[in-house]
Amino acid sequence: MYKYKMEIYWSEADECFIAEVPELSGCMADGETPGQTLHNVEIIIGEWQEKAKELGIPLTFWSHLQKGETMTDGDKVYTPDMVMGEKRKGIKVTYVTDTRPLPIIAEQAKDADLFICEGMYGEPDKLAKAKEYKHMTFSEAASLAKEAQPKEMWLTHYSPSLIRPDDYMDKVREIFPRAKAARDGWTAELGFDEE
């Protein structure tokens, strides 16, 4: 079995250890301990080796092929489509804060899996204040979401004077039904659409 250099490090963002194999671009795993992470990445390497053997492609070519490069070995030519598989939609998150509503926001948030948007003011009578301080109201954010059609929108970045954002969500959901009033510490696991 070929030996690969591995980099194992703690990820604060993911709250786990991550192992990456630089020679095999995209080959990585995670775990709760360095040992578990090493074990997990060795499983992934094994799966990659089996797939390479099955396809008759030298494993060391994979990182080049994944970067879109065509590789040759004697008279054999290996192309990126041999290891990349079918194209699939990625995951899209759009995050917007400290701004007034602009058309480009809806363009950038179009079909996002998650649209996180500021909603400084829930109260309808705070529109003038929102304009003065260059923020959005809940309704303005919901209108952007209605145009962009993300799978879900989280409102965030509330004014300190807004004690109960949920009190205004019925009106927001009349504009965009998949809106939620976010809370500190919220997380979401976004996955690929299985076709």
NORMO-V142696 format. One line per field, one symbol per residue. psi: psi as a letter, one per 20 degrees, with the letter a starting at -180 (. if undefined). A space follows every 50 residues. Layout:
BEGIN
psi: ???
END
This chain:
BEGIN
psi: pqpqpqppqpoggilrqppqnhhnpiorrrrhrgghgggghhgggggggg ggghikpphiighghhjjqpqqncjpppqhihihaqqqpapppppprlrr pqhhghghipkqhpooqqmhphphjjghggggjlaqrghgghhghgghlr hqppqalqqhingnhhhjhgggihgohkqqoqqpjqrqoprqpp.
END
